[in-house]
Amino acid sequence: MMFSYWELKNWFTNIDFTIVGSGIVGLHCALSLREKFPNAKILVLEKGVLPQGASTKNAGFACFGSISEIIHDLKNHSEEEVIQLIHKRVTGLELLRKRLGDTTLDFKGYGGYELFLKENKLLYEECIDQISFVNKLLKPLFKSDVFQKSEDHFRFNSIYKPLIFNSFEGQIDTGNMMQALLKQAVANDILILNQQEVTFFNDLNDKVEVVTNEISFVTQKLLFATNGFAAQLTQNELQPARAQVLITKPIENLHIKGTFHLDEGYYYFRNIGNRVLFGGGRNLDFEGETTTEFTQTKIIEDQLELLLKTVILPNTAHEIEQRWSGIMGVGKQKKPIVKQLSNNVYCGVRLGGMGVAIGSLVGKELAELV
């Protein structure tokens, strides 16, 4: 494509900061940079029509980890690391709510529940046994008990009772969140260009050469906020992880309210008004779901439908209205990667499926590296 004098002058000349990715991390990074550098020229590049990876495709859980996930993390990380991780998620959620406001986010503090299928007897017993230990561990953060046993008010089937309840969990409207962030970015004189995929970059010590599918230009600093798509360009220890999701048509007198974790968080569901959103299942095919392809697979679609019919809505007629998938960034470690890659190149990636919780904080930390 041939660009005009005006296009080159206004969009691609004298750029101070170029951010790759216009999701939660990218836009929080841009807004934090604007606060630090009121007169800087900030450009955000997005390869999709909309923020493509997981930011507009996630389930909208304002959560920081179910009890089974925390117990799993305690086996692979030190207590101190787990507390730090949860602290980051809580801080990130506070930051997001402060920046956008609960009304805009349509935040609802219904609380979250964890369910255990009949085949997960040992895990269920372990989690019930560990409630007081985990509560004690998290007390300094929350000032009160986080997890407690709860009756099943939702008429689920084929699960252990009581459920495990977390009153600190909530849900948000993902679409509202991203629209509000985009509006704030535009209002703060941040340029956003869509359908621009970065194919190459070269740190020239005093500036960075950036090549996209449309243009080549230079910028003073380059910041990657592409999470699951970052592995190739940033050479980091992370992998893409696809999450497949479905949503039902409205269900009359829906009795489900809250956010729900199932099977160590590999499945998750919630109400959106009087619909049920249900996603997950990548543990059925880890290899196949290590992909950046936005498609569905029969093995996971069938399992989501089966669990919806037999466990979640066993006695309720329902129809599936829509399906989609999103791409997360995961790795052996849960801690996000926020680091300088070279003189003028930085990245904030590997959110581990916790983008809503830590995306705003990772974006802020990324901006602080500069």
VOBA-1610 file (N, C-alpha, C; in pm, whole numbers, padded with zeros to 5 digits, always signed):
BEGIN
Met+00085-00120+00000Met+00000+00000+00000Met+00088+00125+00000Met+00050+00225-00078Met+00125+00351-00080Met+00058+00450+00016Phe+00134+00502+00111Phe+00080+00598+00207Phe+00105+00740+00159Ser+00013+00829+00193Ser+00028+00970+00153Ser+00123+01043+00248Tyr+00162+01160+00210Tyr+00244+01247+00295Tyr+00176+01268+00430Trp+00043+01295+00427Trp-00034+01323+00549Trp-00037+01201+00641Glu-00059+01085+00583Glu-00067+00962+00662Glu+00066+00934+00732Leu+00174+00946+00657Leu+00307+00921+00715Leu+00340+01023+00825Lys+00308+01151+00796Lys+00338+01259+00891Lys+00262+01239+01023Asn+00133+01213+01015Asn+00050+01210+01137Asn+00054+01078+01213Trp+00072+00968+01140Trp+00065+00838+01209Trp+00200+00771+01230Phe+00296+00795+01141Phe+00419+00714+01146Phe+00549+00794+01160Thr+00539+00919+01203Thr+00659+01001+01221Thr+00671+01044+01367Asn+00794+01049+01415Asn+00824+01094+01553Asn+00746+01016+01659Ile+00743+00886+01645Ile+00670+00803+01742Ile+00759+00773+01861Asp+00709+00801+01980Asp+00785+00773+02102Asp+00766+00628+02147Phe+00639+00585+02153Phe+00609+00450+02200Phe+00515+00380+02104Thr+00553+00257+02064Thr+00463+00173+01986Thr+00430+00051+02071Ile+00301+00027+02092Ile+00256-00088+02170Ile+00191-00186+02075Val+00230-00312+02084Val+00172-00416+01997Val+00067-00490+02078Gly-00060-00477+02036Gly-00171-00541+02108Gly-00260-00439+02176Ser-00388-00436+02139Ser-00479-00336+02198Ser-00577-00399+02297Gly-00531-00504+02366Gly-00615-00567+02468Gly-00602-00498+02603Ile-00636-00568+02708Ile-00633-00511+02844Ile-00493-00459+02877Val-00391-00541+02849Val-00254-00504+02884Val-00207-00386+02799Gly-00228-00395+02667Gly-00182-00290+02577Gly-00241-00154+02607Leu-00372-00150+02632Leu-00438-00021+02656Leu-00405+00035+02795His-00393-00053+02896His-00350-00004+03027His-00206+00048+03021Cys-00124-00018+02941Cys+00013+00027+02922Cys+00013+00166+02857Ala-00067+00181+02751Ala-00074+00309+02679Ala-00123+00421+02772Leu-00226+00393+02851Leu-00282+00494+02941Leu-00183+00529+03053Ser-00108+00429+03101Ser-00007+00456+03203Ser+00108+00539+03146Leu+00147+00511+03021Leu+00251+00590+02955Leu+00205+00735+02936Arg+00078+00751+02902Arg+00025+00886+02884Arg+00033+00965+03014Glu+00004+00899+03127Glu+00015+00968+03257Glu+00159+01010+03285Lys+00254+00925+03247Lys+00396+00953+03271Lys+00453+01055+03171Phe+00408+01044+03045Phe+00462+01129+02937Phe+00347+01200+02865Pro+00301+01313+02921Pro+00181+01381+02868Pro+00192+01421+02721Asn+00314+01446+02672Asn+00329+01495+02534Asn+00382+01391+02436Ala+00398+01268+02482Ala+00456+01164+02395Ala+00358+01124+02285Lys+00414+01079+02173Lys+00330+01024+02065Lys+00323+00873+02086Ile+00203+00824+02110Ile+00183+00682+02144Ile+00097+00617+02036Leu+00148+00508+01980Leu+00078+00435+01875Leu+00054+00291+01922Val-00070+00243+01904Val-00103+00104+01938Val-00137+00030+01809Leu-00073-00084+01788Leu-00099-00166+01670Leu-00177-00291+01711Glu-00282-00322+01638Glu-00366-00438+01668Glu-00384-00520+01540Lys-00359-00649+01548Lys-00368-00727+01424Lys-00512-00767+01388Gly-00603-00759+01485Gly-00742-00794+01455Gly-00827-00672+01425Val-00953-00698+01386Val-01050-00590+01369Val-01080-00533+01508Leu-01089-00623+01607Leu-01108-00588+01749Leu-00987-00642+01826Pro-00971-00605+01954Pro-00862-00663+02034Pro-00872-00816+02030Gln-00776-00880+01963Gln-00802-01012+01907Gln-00788-01134+01998Gly-00694-01133+02093Gly-00661-01258+02161Gly-00767-01309+02256Ala-00769-01255+02378Ala-00865-01300+02478Ala-00943-01184+02539Ser-00900-01060+02514Ser-00958-00946+02585Ser-01106-00926+02557Thr-01151-00949+02433Thr-01294-00935+02402Thr-01362-01072+02395Lys-01290-01178+02430Lys-01346-01313+02413Lys-01354-01390+02545Asn-01304-01329+02655Asn-01301-01403+02782Asn-01439-01408+02847Ala-01447-01481+02957Ala-01577-01504+03022Ala-01617-01393+03119Gly-01526-01298+03145Gly-01560-01188+03236Gly-01564-01227+03382Phe-01471-01314+03422Phe-01460-01353+03564Phe-01368-01255+03635Ala-01420-01188+03737Ala-01335-01104+03823Ala-01291-01193+03938Cys-01192-01281+03909Cys-01152-01382+04007Cys-01001-01384+04024Phe-00955-01453+04128Phe-00811-01458+04155Phe-00763-01600+04179Gly-00848-01699+04154Gly-00809-01839+04171Gly-00905-01916+04258Ser-00950-02031+04210Ser-01037-02117+04290Ser-00951-02192+04391Ile-01013-02256+04488Ile-00935-02323+04594Ile-00850-02436+04537Ser-00903-02511+04438Ser-00824-02621+04382Ser-00703-02567+04306Glu-00720-02453+04240Glu-00608-02392+04167Glu-00501-02344+04265Ile-00544-02284+04376Ile-00449-02236+04476Ile-00372-02353+04538Ile-00444-02462+04568Ile-00378-02582+04624Ile-00279-02640+04523His-00317-02643+04395His-00228-02691+04289His-00103-02602+04281Asp-00124-02470+04288Asp-00011-02376+04281Asp+00083-02392+04401Leu+00027-02424+04517Leu+00110-02442+04637Leu+00203-02563+04625Lys+00167-02657+04537Lys+00252-02775+04514Lys+00365-02744+04418Asn+00350-02637+04340Asn+00449-02604+04237Asn+00523-02472+04261His+00474-02394+04359His+00537-02267+04393His+00548-02258+04545Ser+00632-02169+04593Ser+00641-02148+04738Ser+00516-02073+04787Glu+00490-02080+04917Glu+00375-02008+04975Glu+00386-01859+04943Glu+00507-01807+04956Glu+00532-01664+04930Glu+00496-01629+04785Glu+00536-01715+04691Glu+00507-01690+04548Glu+00356-01692+04522Val+00287-01787+04584Val+00141-01798+04564Val+00071-01675+04620Ile+00112-01631+04738Ile+00052-01511+04798Ile+00078-01388+04709Gln+00201-01377+04659Gln+00235-01265+04569Gln+00149-01267+04444Leu+00130-01388+04389Leu+00050-01406+04267Leu-00095-01360+04290Ile-00153-01404+04403Ile-00291-01366+04435Ile-00299-01216+04463His-00197-01164+04531His-00193-01020+04560His-00194-00940+04430Lys-00118-00985+04331Lys-00114-00917+04200Lys-00253-00918+04135Arg-00321-01032+04142Arg-00453-01043+04080Arg-00555-00951+04147Val-00549-00947+04280Val-00640-00862+04356Val-00612-00714+04326Thr-00483-00678+04323Thr-00442-00541+04293Thr-00486-00502+04151Gly-00468-00595+04057Gly-00508-00571+03918Gly-00657-00545+03905Leu-00737-00625+03975Leu-00883-00606+03972Leu-00922-00471+04032Glu-00856-00433+04141Glu-00884-00302+04203Glu-00852-00189+04105Leu-00740-00204+04036Leu-00695-00104+03939Leu-00796-00089+03825Leu-00842-00204+03775Leu-00940-00205+03665Leu-01070-00138+03709Arg-01118-00174+03829Arg-01245-00118+03878Arg-01232+00031+03906Lys-01115+00073+03953Lys-01091+00214+03981Lys-01087+00295+03851Arg-01019+00239+03750Arg-01004+00312+03624Arg-01138+00327+03550Leu-01218+00222+03549Leu-01339+00222+03466Leu-01468+00239+03545Gly-01467+00201+03672Gly-01589+00212+03754Gly-01677+00090+03740Asp-01739+00050+03851Asp-01821-00071+03854Asp-01945-00061+03765Thr-01999+00059+03749Thr-02119+00076+03665Thr-02085+00045+03520Thr-01975+00103+03472Thr-01932+00077+03334Thr-01901-00070+03314Leu-01831-00129+03410Leu-01793-00271+03399Leu-01912-00364+03418Asp-02024-00311+03467Asp-02139-00392+03506Asp-02093-00500+03605Phe-02009-00456+03701Phe-01955-00548+03801Phe-02066-00596+03893Lys-02073-00728+03912Lys-02170-00785+04005Lys-02096-00880+04100Gly-02103-00849+04228Gly-02031-00929+04327Gly-02114-01044+04378Tyr-02155-01131+04287Tyr-02239-01245+04327Tyr-02161-01353+04401Gly-02028-01345+04395Gly-01946-01451+04454Gly-01921-01562+04353Gly-01825-01648+04387Gly-01787-01759+04298Gly-01796-01892+04370Tyr-01818-01997+04295Tyr-01833-02132+04351Tyr-01743-02229+04278Glu-01697-02331+04352Glu-01625-02439+04285Glu-01704-02568+04300Leu-01716-02640+04186Leu-01789-02766+04181Leu-01692-02878+04151Phe-01722-02997+04204Phe-01637-03114+04180Phe-01721-03228+04127Leu-01682-03283+04013Leu-01754-03395+03955Leu-01731-03521+04038Lys-01822-03618+04024Lys-01814-03740+04104Lys-01681-03815+04088Glu-01618-03803+03968Glu-01490-03875+03949Glu-01372-03804+04018Asn-01397-03686+04076Asn-01288-03611+04141Asn-01298-03614+04294Lys-01331-03732+04347Lys-01353-03748+04491Lys-01232-03706+04575Leu-01112-03752+04537Leu-00992-03722+04617Leu-00961-03572+04617Leu-00976-03510+04501Leu-00951-03365+04492Leu-01052-03289+04578Tyr-01179-03329+04571Tyr-01283-03264+04650Tyr-01251-03273+04799Glu-01215-03394+04845Glu-01186-03415+04987Glu-01065-03332+05031Glu-00964-03325+04941Glu-00844-03246+04972Glu-00881-03098+04987Cys-00964-03047+04894Cys-01001-02905+04899Cys-01084-02873+05023Ile-01177-02960+05058Ile-01257-02940+05180Ile-01165-02938+05303Asp-01070-03033+05306Asp-00975-03041+05419Asp-00887-02917+05431Gln-00856-02856+05315Gln-00758-02747+05314Gln-00821-02608+05328Ile-00953-02599+05340Ile-01020-02467+05345Ile-00959-02380+05456Ser-00949-02434+05577Ser-00901-02349+05687Ser-00755-02309+05668Phe-00672-02401+05613Phe-00531-02369+05588Phe-00518-02256+05485Val-00593-02268+05374Val-00586-02165+05268Val-00641-02032+05320Asn-00748-02037+05397Asn-00804-01914+05455Asn-00703-01843+05544Lys-00631-01922+05623Lys-00529-01867+05713Lys-00417-01800+05631Leu-00380-01866+05522Leu-00274-01816+05433Leu-00314-01682+05370Leu-00443-01669+05334Leu-00489-01550+05263Leu-00543-01440+05354Lys-00553-01470+05483Lys-00611-01375+05579Lys-00543-01237+05576Pro-00408-01231+05572Pro-00344-01099+05567Pro-00386-01016+05446Leu-00420-01083+05336Leu-00461-01012+05213Leu-00606-00965+05221Phe-00695-01052+05269Phe-00839-01025+05261Phe-00902-00984+05394Lys-00828-01001+05502Lys-00875-00963+05636Lys-00993-01047+05686Ser-01035-01144+05608Ser-01138-01237+05656Ser-01129-01367+05576Asp-01208-01466+05613Asp-01203-01594+05543Asp-01252-01580+05400Val-01180-01641+05306Val-01216-01632+05164Val-01310-01745+05125Phe-01277-01868+05166Phe-01354-01985+05120Phe-01440-02042+05232Gln-01558-02087+05197Gln-01645-02154+05293Gln-01735-02254+05221Lys-01788-02346+05297Lys-01881-02444+05237Lys-02015-02377+05212Ser-02082-02421+05106Ser-02211-02362+05071Ser-02306-02468+05018Glu-02432-02453+05054Glu-02534-02543+04997Glu-02543-02522+04847Asp-02591-02623+04775Asp-02615-02611+04632Asp-02757-02557+04611His-02766-02424+04589His-02898-02362+04565His-02936-02371+04417Phe-02848-02432+04336Phe-02862-02419+04190Phe-02910-02546+04121Arg-02934-02651+04200Arg-02988-02776+04146Arg-02895-02841+04043Phe-02763-02841+04074Phe-02668-02909+03985Phe-02681-03060+04006Asn-02624-03135+03913Asn-02635-03280+03918Asn-02495-03342+03913Ser-02481-03462+03970Ser-02357-03542+03960Ser-02234-03469+04015Ile-02254-03392+04121Ile-02139-03324+04184Ile-02143-03348+04334Tyr-02029-03322+04400Tyr-02022-03334+04546Tyr-02080-03210+04612Lys-02146-03234+04724Lys-02202-03124+04802Lys-02152-03135+04944Pro-02127-03025+05013Pro-02152-02886+04973Pro-02054-02835+04867Leu-02092-02724+04803Leu-02002-02653+04712Leu-01904-02572+04795Ile-01799-02518+04730Ile-01707-02428+04802Ile-01729-02287+04746Phe-01759-02194+04836Phe-01800-02058+04798Phe-01691-01957+04831Asn-01677-01857+04745Asn-01581-01748+04764Asn-01655-01616+04744Ser-01677-01543+04852Ser-01759-01420+04845Ser-01687-01304+04777Phe-01555-01317+04757Phe-01477-01206+04699Phe-01476-01206+04546Glu-01541-01304+04486Glu-01537-01315+04340Glu-01657-01244+04278Gly-01639-01193+04156Gly-01748-01124+04087Gly-01742-01148+03938Gln-01831-01081+03866Gln-01833-01092+03720Gln-01845-00954+03657Ile-01789-00940+03538Ile-01797-00813+03465Ile-01846-00836+03323Asp-01876-00726+03256Asp-01912-00729+03114Asp-01785-00698+03033Thr-01731-00801+02970Thr-01606-00791+02895Thr-01614-00689+02780Gly-01728-00688+02711Gly-01745-00594+02599Gly-01744-00449+02647Asn-01815-00423+02757Asn-01815-00288+02817Asn-01675-00246+02856Met-01602-00340+02919Met-01466-00310+02964Met-01378-00265+02848Met-01378-00341+02739Met-01288-00309+02628Met-01332-00183+02555Gln-01462-00162+02540Gln-01509-00037+02476Gln-01468+00085+02560Ala-01482+00073+02691Ala-01447+00185+02779Ala-01297+00215+02773Leu-01214+00109+02769Leu-01069+00129+02759Leu-01032+00194+02626Leu-01096+00149+02518Leu-01069+00208+02386Leu-01108+00356+02383Lys-01224+00388+02444Lys-01269+00528+02450Lys-01170+00613+02530Gln-01122+00559+02643Gln-01024+00633+02724Gln-00896+00657+02646Ala-00853+00556+02571Ala-00730+00569+02492Ala-00743+00680+02388Val-00853+00679+02316Val-00877+00781+02213Val-00886+00920+02277Ala-00956+00929+02390Ala-00969+01057+02461Ala-00834+01109+02511Asn-00738+01018+02530Asn-00604+01057+02576Asn-00503+01065+02461Asp-00555+01089+02340Asp-00469+01114+02224Asp-00374+00998+02196Ile-00426+00875+02212Ile-00349+00755+02179Ile-00400+00704+02044Leu-00310+00686+01949Leu-00348+00641+01815Leu-00360+00489+01814Ile-00469+00438+01758Ile-00487+00292+01750Ile-00510+00254+01603Leu-00427+00163+01553Leu-00443+00115+01416Leu-00472-00035+01418Asn-00582-00075+01356Asn-00621-00216+01352Asn-00570-00283+01225Gln-00575-00415+01228Gln-00531-00499+01116Gln-00387-00469+01074Gln-00304-00443+01177Gln-00160-00424+01157Gln-00087-00533+01233Glu-00031-00629+01161Glu+00041-00738+01225Glu+00191-00713+01214Val+00258-00709+01328Val+00403-00689+01329Val+00470-00819+01284Thr+00549-00810+01178Thr+00614-00929+01123Thr+00763-00933+01155Phe+00820-00815+01189Phe+00964-00808+01214Phe+00994-00680+01291Phe+01097-00686+01378Phe+01145-00563+01441Phe+01296-00574+01461Asn+01363-00461+01468Asn+01508-00459+01484Asn+01545-00343+01574Asp+01603-00375+01691Asp+01646-00270+01784Asp+01779-00212+01733Leu+01776-00084+01696Leu+01894-00018+01639Leu+01971+00063+01745Asn+01950+00028+01871Asn+02015+00093+01988Asn+01959+00230+02024Asp+01937+00317+01926Asp+01879+00448+01960Asp+01733+00456+01918Lys+01686+00355+01845Lys+01545+00349+01804Lys+01515+00205+01757Val+01390+00178+01725Val+01352+00044+01679Val+01285+00053+01543Glu+01330-00033+01453Glu+01263-00044+01323Glu+01150-00147+01340Val+01030-00110+01294Val+00913-00198+01305Val+00857-00222+01165Val+00832-00349+01133Val+00773-00382+01003Val+00640-00453+01028Thr+00533-00404+00966Thr+00402-00470+00975Thr+00364-00524+00836Asn+00246-00582+00827Asn+00197-00631+00698Asn+00170-00518+00599Glu+00173-00391+00647Glu+00141-00277+00561Glu+00255-00176+00545Ile+00340-00162+00647Ile+00434-00049+00648Ile+00557-00079+00733Ser+00663-00005+00707Ser+00784-00009+00790Ser+00806+00132+00845Phe+00837+00144+00976Phe+00859+00277+01036Phe+00953+00262+01155Val+00993+00374+01215Val+01077+00365+01336Val+01004+00426+01455Thr+01037+00374+01572Thr+00979+00419+01698Thr+01091+00424+01802Gln+01076+00508+01904Gln+01179+00515+02009Gln+01177+00389+02096Lys+01056+00345+02133Lys+01043+00226+02217Lys+00933+00137+02160Leu+00952+00004+02174Leu+00853-00093+02126Leu+00814-00183+02243Leu+00683-00196+02268Leu+00634-00274+02382Leu+00535-00379+02334Phe+00563-00505+02362Phe+00474-00614+02322Phe+00375-00647+02434Ala+00245-00646+02398Ala+00139-00681+02493Ala+00044-00780+02424Thr+00104-00881+02362Thr+00024-00972+02278Thr+00001-01108+02342Asn+00036-01125+02468Asn+00007-01244+02547Asn+00031-01375+02472Gly-00077-01448+02437Gly-00063-01580+02374Gly+00002-01578+02237Phe+00007-01461+02174Phe+00067-01451+02040Phe+00214-01409+02045Ala+00268-01396+02167Ala+00400-01335+02182Ala+00516-01432+02163Ala+00489-01562+02167Ala+00598-01661+02170Ala+00699-01642+02058Gln+00652-01628+01935Gln+00743-01620+01820Gln+00830-01496+01822Leu+00767-01379+01832Leu+00843-01254+01819Leu+00929-01223+01941Thr+00883-01260+02059Thr+00958-01220+02180Thr+01044-01332+02238Gln+01038-01452+02178Gln+01123-01565+02223Gln+01108-01592+02372Asn+00985-01592+02421Asn+00964-01612+02564Asn+00912-01752+02597Glu+00928-01790+02724Glu+00880-01920+02771Glu+00728-01911+02793Leu+00655-01918+02681Leu+00510-01921+02693Leu+00451-01989+02572Gln+00329-02036+02589Gln+00259-02105+02480Gln+00119-02047+02467Pro+00066-02047+02344Pro-00074-02010+02330Pro-00162-02122+02386Ala-00276-02086+02441Ala-00371-02186+02491Ala-00510-02140+02451Arg-00575-02220+02367Arg-00708-02181+02320Arg-00815-02220+02422Ala-00915-02133+02438Ala-01031-02163+02523Ala-01156-02156+02435Gln-01232-02263+02433Gln-01356-02267+02354Gln-01475-02237+02445Val-01569-02160+02392Val-01679-02107+02474Val-01811-02120+02399Leu-01919-02138+02475Leu-02054-02131+02415Leu-02142-02047+02506Ile-02252-01999+02448Ile-02351-01926+02527Ile-02491-01972+02484Thr-02581-01983+02583Thr-02717-02029+02552Thr-02804-01912+02510Lys-02917-01944+02455Lys-03024-01844+02436Lys-03080-01812+02575Pro-03153-01700+02590Pro-03211-01670+02722Pro-03296-01785+02775Ile-03283-01810+02905Ile-03357-01918+02972Ile-03451-01855+03073Glu-03578-01886+03061Glu-03679-01827+03151Glu-03652-01871+03296Asn-03660-01775+03388Asn-03639-01802+03531Asn-03508-01878+03559Leu-03400-01837+03494Leu-03273-01903+03517Leu-03236-01894+03666His-03200-02007+03725His-03174-02014+03869His-03025-02005+03902Ile-02942-01982+03801Ile-02796-01977+03823Ile-02751-01832+03828Lys-02677-01797+03932Lys-02626-01660+03947Lys-02489-01667+04012Gly-02387-01616+03942Gly-02251-01618+03997Gly-02151-01667+03895Thr-02028-01688+03942Thr-01923-01746+03858Thr-01889-01882+03917Phe-01864-01980+03830Phe-01847-02118+03874Phe-01724-02181+03810His-01646-02251+03893His-01528-02323+03845His-01555-02473+03859Leu-01510-02549+03761Leu-01537-02693+03760Leu-01411-02764+03712Asp-01379-02880+03772Asp-01265-02960+03726Asp-01134-02880+03727Glu-01094-02833+03844Glu-00972-02754+03865Glu-00966-02628+03779Gly-01083-02574+03746Gly-01087-02451+03668Gly-01070-02472+03519Tyr-01056-02598+03475Tyr-01047-02622+03331Tyr-01181-02596+03262Tyr-01288-02601+03341Tyr-01419-02558+03292Tyr-01467-02443+03380Tyr-01544-02354+03322Tyr-01594-02239+03397Tyr-01724-02194+03333Phe-01818-02150+03417Phe-01945-02099+03362Phe-02000-01990+03451Arg-02092-01915+03398Arg-02154-01804+03471Arg-02286-01771+03404Asn-02366-01692+03475Asn-02485-01636+03409Asn-02447-01502+03347Ile-02504-01473+03233Ile-02501-01335+03179Ile-02649-01300+03166Gly-02699-01226+03265Gly-02844-01205+03270Gly-02909-01341+03289Asn-02994-01379+03192Asn-03062-01509+03202Asn-03010-01610+03098Arg-02884-01593+03061Arg-02816-01691+02975Arg-02705-01758+03057Val-02659-01874+03007Val-02540-01938+03066Val-02427-01934+02965Leu-02313-01878+03008Leu-02190-01885+02929Leu-02107-01998+02988Phe-02055-02087+02904Phe-01981-02204+02951Phe-01860-02225+02861Gly-01742-02239+02922Gly-01622-02257+02841Gly-01521-02349+02906Gly-01418-02382+02828Gly-01308-02462+02880Gly-01289-02592+02805Gly-01230-02689+02875Gly-01212-02822+02818Gly-01079-02845+02747Arg-00985-02751+02760Arg-00860-02773+02687Arg-00779-02888+02744Asn-00813-02930+02867Asn-00747-03047+02926Asn-00783-03178+02855Leu-00884-03174+02767Leu-00919-03292+02686Leu-00817-03313+02575Asp-00748-03204+02536Asp-00654-03213+02424Asp-00553-03098+02434Phe-00462-03108+02533Phe-00366-02999+02555Phe-00288-02966+02428Glu-00244-03070+02358Glu-00162-03048+02238Glu-00241-02973+02130Gly-00362-03020+02106Gly-00447-02958+02003Gly-00485-02814+02037Glu-00496-02786+02168Glu-00538-02652+02210Glu-00419-02555+02229Thr-00298-02604+02205Thr-00180-02516+02204Thr-00171-02456+02064Thr-00257-02360+02037Thr-00272-02307+01901Thr-00319-02163+01906Thr-00296-02091+01796Thr-00348-01954+01785Thr-00464-01949+01685Glu-00519-02067+01650Glu-00632-02073+01557Glu-00764-02051+01632Phe-00845-01959+01581Phe-00975-01931+01645Phe-01083-02024+01590Thr-01074-02152+01623Thr-01174-02247+01573Thr-01227-02330+01690Gln-01329-02414+01661Gln-01383-02506+01760Gln-01348-02649+01718Thr-01349-02739+01816Thr-01326-02880+01784Thr-01440-02963+01842Lys-01471-03073+01772Lys-01586-03155+01810Lys-01570-03216+01950Ile-01449-03263+01981Ile-01427-03329+02111Ile-01463-03235+02227Ile-01428-03108+02215Ile-01456-03013+02324Ile-01600-02963+02317Glu-01648-02935+02197Glu-01790-02894+02182Glu-01884-02998+02244Asp-01858-03126+02212Asp-01944-03234+02262Asp-01940-03243+02414Gln-01820-03226+02473Gln-01807-03236+02619Gln-01874-03117+02688Leu-01860-02997+02631Leu-01927-02879+02689Leu-02078-02900+02687Glu-02130-02949+02575Glu-02275-02972+02565Glu-02321-03078+02665Leu-02241-03184+02679Leu-02277-03293+02770Leu-02281-03243+02915Leu-02177-03171+02958Leu-02173-03119+03096Leu-02286-03017+03120Leu-02316-02938+03019Leu-02424-02840+03030Leu-02557-02911+03054Lys-02577-03019+02980Lys-02703-03093+02985Lys-02715-03180+03110Thr-02604-03243+03153Thr-02613-03341+03262Thr-02579-03284+03400Val-02493-03181+03403Val-02447-03129+03533Val-02506-02991+03565Ile-02496-02898+03469Ile-02529-02758+03497Ile-02678-02729+03485Leu-02739-02776+03377Leu-02883-02752+03355Leu-02956-02885+03333Pro-02948-02977+03432Pro-03000-03112+03409Pro-03150-03119+03384Asn-03226-03027+03441Asn-03372-03034+03427Asn-03428-02909+03361Thr-03344-02842+03282Thr-03385-02715+03221Thr-03363-02721+03071Ala-03470-02695+02996Ala-03457-02690+02849Ala-03370-02571+02811His-03278-02592+02719His-03190-02483+02676His-03143-02506+02533Glu-03108-02395+02468Glu-03054-02401+02332Glu-02925-02320+02327Ile-02829-02369+02250Ile-02703-02295+02234Ile-02719-02194+02121Glu-02684-02068+02151Glu-02701-01962+02051Glu-02573-01933+01974Gln-02459-01945+02040Gln-02335-01896+01980Gln-02215-01968+02039Arg-02107-01979+01958Arg-01981-02037+02005Arg-01866-01950+01958Trp-01757-01947+02034Trp-01637-01877+01989Trp-01517-01934+02064Ser-01399-01884+02034Ser-01280-01924+02110Ser-01188-01803+02128Gly-01107-01807+02232Gly-01009-01702+02261Gly-00874-01765+02284Ile-00769-01685+02272Ile-00632-01738+02289Ile-00567-01676+02412Met-00530-01761+02508Met-00460-01716+02629Met-00310-01741+02611Gly-00230-01693+02706Gly-00087-01722+02708Gly-00053-01790+02839Val+00004-01911+02832Val+00036-01986+02955Val+00181-02034+02950Gly+00230-02084+03063Gly+00366-02138+03069Gly+00382-02224+03193Lys+00504-02273+03215Lys+00529-02359+03333Lys+00510-02280+03461Gln+00543-02150+03456Gln+00526-02062+03571Gln+00400-01979+03555Lys+00335-01947+03667Lys+00213-01866+03661Lys+00245-01716+03657Lys+00367-01680+03701Lys+00402-01539+03710Lys+00412-01479+03571Pro+00346-01364+03546Pro+00356-01301+03414Pro+00501-01261+03382Ile+00532-01255+03254Ile+00665-01210+03210Ile+00654-01061+03177Val+00717-00978+03258Val+00723-00834+03232Val+00871-00797+03235Lys+00928-00777+03116Lys+01073-00755+03115Lys+01120-00678+02992Gln+01243-00630+03003Gln+01309-00563+02892Gln+01379-00670+02809Leu+01355-00668+02676Leu+01413-00770+02589Leu+01544-00723+02527Ser+01554-00593+02500Ser+01677-00534+02448Ser+01672-00385+02482Asn+01765-00309+02429Asn+01774-00166+02462Asn+01641-00093+02467Asn+01561-00110+02362Asn+01438-00032+02347Asn+01313-00117+02328Val+01324-00247+02361Val+01211-00338+02338Val+01173-00407+02470Tyr+01043-00412+02498Tyr+00991-00463+02626Tyr+00872-00554+02600Cys+00836-00637+02699Cys+00713-00716+02683Cys+00643-00739+02818Gly+00511-00751+02811Gly+00428-00788+02926Gly+00332-00895+02879Val+00366-01023+02905Val+00292-01136+02848Val+00276-01249+02950Arg+00215-01359+02907Arg+00189-01481+02987Arg+00101-01451+03107Leu-00027-01425+03079Leu-00122-01391+03186Leu-00189-01515+03246Gly-00163-01631+03188Gly-00209-01757+03248Gly-00359-01768+03266Gly-00435-01712+03173Gly-00581-01721+03183Gly-00642-01628+03286Met-00561-01534+03336Met-00608-01441+03441Met-00605-01297+03391Gly-00631-01277+03262Gly-00617-01144+03202Gly-00703-01037+03266Val-00828-01071+03300Val-00917-00972+03361Val-00857-00926+03494Ala-00802-01022+03569Ala-00748-00990+03702Ala-00616-00914+03694Ile-00523-00963+03611Ile-00388-00902+03617Ile-00353-00817+03497Gly-00439-00813+03395Gly-00406-00738+03273Gly-00374-00592+03298Ser-00455-00528+03382Ser-00434-00385+03408Ser-00302-00361+03481Leu-00270-00450+03576Leu-00145-00436+03652Leu-00023-00463+03563Val-00032-00567+03478Val+00079-00599+03388Val+00103-00482+03292Gly-00006-00420+03244Gly+00008-00304+03156Gly+00078-00189+03225Lys+00042-00165+03350Lys+00103-00058+03429Lys+00251-00090+03455Glu+00281-00214+03492Glu+00421-00255+03517Glu+00505-00245+03390Leu+00443-00279+03276Leu+00514-00269+03148Leu+00552-00123+03119Ala+00459-00033+03143Ala+00486+00111+03121Ala+00596+00159+03216Glu+00599+00104+03337Glu+00699+00148+03436Glu+00841+00103+03402Leu+00854+00003+03314Leu+00987-00043+03274Leu+01059+00062+03189Val+00979+00146+03122Val+01037+00240+03025Val+01106+00354+03098
//
